[in-house]
Amino acid sequence: MKKLLKSKMKDIPEAEQEKMLNAIEKNPDFFQNIASEVQAKMKEGKDQMTATMEVMQKHQDELKKIMNN
């Protein structure tokens, strides 16, 4: 799983990649929920980028807390 995520984040600095991976490992249910919401929006006809941005904006306060820990 880590290798897959790292391959998707290859343009992100190593330190930021580790920070994100740690956040995902510590909060798997939260990130699973985000993935489900993105998939639902994509089924409504939105492209992946738009769906992801909408979901991330919806959860931005929670994301900030998780990423700052």
PyRosetta script that sets phi, psi and omega in degrees:
from pyrosetta import init, pose_from_sequence

init()
pose = pose_from_sequence("MKKLLKSKMKDIPEAEQEKMLNAIEKNPDFFQNIASEVQAKMKEGKDQMTATMEVMQKHQDELKKIMNN")
pose.set_psi(1, -44.4)
pose.set_omega(1, -179.9)
pose.set_phi(2, -60.5)
pose.set_psi(2, -40.9)
pose.set_omega(2, -179.3)
pose.set_phi(3, -63.3)
pose.set_psi(3, -40.7)
pose.set_omega(3, 178.4)
pose.set_phi(4, -62.7)
pose.set_psi(4, -47.2)
pose.set_omega(4, 179.7)
pose.set_phi(5, -63.1)
pose.set_psi(5, -42.5)
pose.set_omega(5, 179.4)
pose.set_phi(6, -63.0)
pose.set_psi(6, -37.4)
pose.set_omega(6, 179.2)
pose.set_phi(7, -66.1)
pose.set_psi(7, -32.1)
pose.set_omega(7, 178.1)
pose.set_phi(8, -76.2)
pose.set_psi(8, -20.9)
pose.set_omega(8, -177.2)
pose.set_phi(9, -110.6)
pose.set_psi(9, 28.1)
pose.set_omega(9, -173.4)
pose.set_phi(10, -62.6)
pose.set_psi(10, -22.4)
pose.set_omega(10, -179.9)
pose.set_phi(11, -89.3)
pose.set_psi(11, -2.0)
pose.set_omega(11, -179.3)
pose.set_phi(12, -95.8)
pose.set_psi(12, 137.8)
pose.set_omega(12, 178.8)
pose.set_phi(13, -54.4)
pose.set_psi(13, 147.7)
pose.set_omega(13, -176.1)
pose.set_phi(14, -53.5)
pose.set_psi(14, -43.9)
pose.set_omega(14, -178.6)
pose.set_phi(15, -62.0)
pose.set_psi(15, -40.3)
pose.set_omega(15, 178.9)
pose.set_phi(16, -69.6)
pose.set_psi(16, -37.1)
pose.set_omega(16, 177.0)
pose.set_phi(17, -59.5)
pose.set_psi(17, -46.4)
pose.set_omega(17, -179.4)
pose.set_phi(18, -63.1)
pose.set_psi(18, -40.2)
pose.set_omega(18, 178.9)
pose.set_phi(19, -61.2)
pose.set_psi(19, -43.3)
pose.set_omega(19, -179.8)
pose.set_phi(20, -68.0)
pose.set_psi(20, -43.5)
pose.set_omega(20, 179.7)
pose.set_phi(21, -62.3)
pose.set_psi(21, -40.8)
pose.set_omega(21, 177.4)
pose.set_phi(22, -63.1)
pose.set_psi(22, -41.3)
pose.set_omega(22, 178.9)
pose.set_phi(23, -63.2)
pose.set_psi(23, -41.0)
pose.set_omega(23, 179.4)
pose.set_phi(24, -65.7)
pose.set_psi(24, -42.6)
pose.set_omega(24, 179.8)
pose.set_phi(25, -64.5)
pose.set_psi(25, -35.0)
pose.set_omega(25, -178.2)
pose.set_phi(26, -81.2)
pose.set_psi(26, -20.9)
pose.set_omega(26, -175.7)
pose.set_phi(27, -133.7)
pose.set_psi(27, 55.1)
pose.set_omega(27, -174.0)
pose.set_phi(28, -62.3)
pose.set_psi(28, -35.8)
pose.set_omega(28, -179.5)
pose.set_phi(29, -66.0)
pose.set_psi(29, -40.7)
pose.set_omega(29, 178.9)
pose.set_phi(30, -61.2)
pose.set_psi(30, -46.9)
pose.set_omega(30, -177.7)
pose.set_phi(31, -72.7)
pose.set_psi(31, -28.1)
pose.set_omega(31, 174.1)
pose.set_phi(32, -66.7)
pose.set_psi(32, -39.3)
pose.set_omega(32, 177.8)
pose.set_phi(33, -63.1)
pose.set_psi(33, -43.0)
pose.set_omega(33, 178.1)
pose.set_phi(34, -61.0)
pose.set_psi(34, -45.5)
pose.set_omega(34, 179.7)
pose.set_phi(35, -60.5)
pose.set_psi(35, -40.0)
pose.set_omega(35, 179.2)
pose.set_phi(36, -65.0)
pose.set_psi(36, -41.7)
pose.set_omega(36, 179.1)
pose.set_phi(37, -65.5)
pose.set_psi(37, -39.9)
pose.set_omega(37, 177.6)
pose.set_phi(38, -62.4)
pose.set_psi(38, -45.4)
pose.set_omega(38, 179.5)
pose.set_phi(39, -60.0)
pose.set_psi(39, -41.0)
pose.set_omega(39, 179.8)
pose.set_phi(40, -62.7)
pose.set_psi(40, -42.2)
pose.set_omega(40, 179.4)
pose.set_phi(41, -67.1)
pose.set_psi(41, -35.0)
pose.set_omega(41, 177.6)
pose.set_phi(42, -66.9)
pose.set_psi(42, -35.1)
pose.set_omega(42, 177.2)
pose.set_phi(43, -67.4)
pose.set_psi(43, -24.3)
pose.set_omega(43, 176.6)
pose.set_phi(44, -76.9)
pose.set_psi(44, -8.0)
pose.set_omega(44, 177.1)
pose.set_phi(45, 110.6)
pose.set_psi(45, 2.0)
pose.set_omega(45, 179.7)
pose.set_phi(46, -83.4)
pose.set_psi(46, 148.7)
pose.set_omega(46, 176.6)
pose.set_phi(47, -74.3)
pose.set_psi(47, 163.8)
pose.set_omega(47, -173.6)
pose.set_phi(48, -59.2)
pose.set_psi(48, -42.9)
pose.set_omega(48, -178.0)
pose.set_phi(49, -63.8)
pose.set_psi(49, -46.6)
pose.set_omega(49, -179.9)
pose.set_phi(50, -63.2)
pose.set_psi(50, -45.6)
pose.set_omega(50, -180.0)
pose.set_phi(51, -61.2)
pose.set_psi(51, -44.5)
pose.set_omega(51, -179.8)
pose.set_phi(52, -62.9)
pose.set_psi(52, -45.4)
pose.set_omega(52, -179.3)
pose.set_phi(53, -62.7)
pose.set_psi(53, -41.4)
pose.set_omega(53, 178.9)
pose.set_phi(54, -62.6)
pose.set_psi(54, -44.2)
pose.set_omega(54, -179.3)
pose.set_phi(55, -67.8)
pose.set_psi(55, -41.6)
pose.set_omega(55, 179.7)
pose.set_phi(56, -63.8)
pose.set_psi(56, -39.8)
pose.set_omega(56, 177.8)
pose.set_phi(57, -64.7)
pose.set_psi(57, -39.1)
pose.set_omega(57, 179.5)
pose.set_phi(58, -61.2)
pose.set_psi(58, -36.1)
pose.set_omega(58, -176.0)
pose.set_phi(59, -107.4)
pose.set_psi(59, 20.0)
pose.set_omega(59, -172.3)
pose.set_phi(60, -61.3)
pose.set_psi(60, -36.0)
pose.set_omega(60, 179.6)
pose.set_phi(61, -65.3)
pose.set_psi(61, -43.8)
pose.set_omega(61, 178.2)
pose.set_phi(62, -64.7)
pose.set_psi(62, -41.1)
pose.set_omega(62, 179.5)
pose.set_phi(63, -62.1)
pose.set_psi(63, -41.6)
pose.set_omega(63, 178.0)
pose.set_phi(64, -59.6)
pose.set_psi(64, -44.8)
pose.set_omega(64, 179.2)
pose.set_phi(65, -61.1)
pose.set_psi(65, -45.5)
pose.set_omega(65, -179.0)
pose.set_phi(66, -65.1)
pose.set_psi(66, -43.7)
pose.set_omega(66, -176.5)
pose.set_phi(67, -73.4)
pose.set_psi(67, -22.6)
pose.set_omega(67, 179.8)
pose.set_phi(68, -87.7)
pose.set_psi(68, -7.3)
pose.set_omega(68, 179.2)
pose.set_phi(69, -81.9)
pose.dump_pdb("model.pdb")
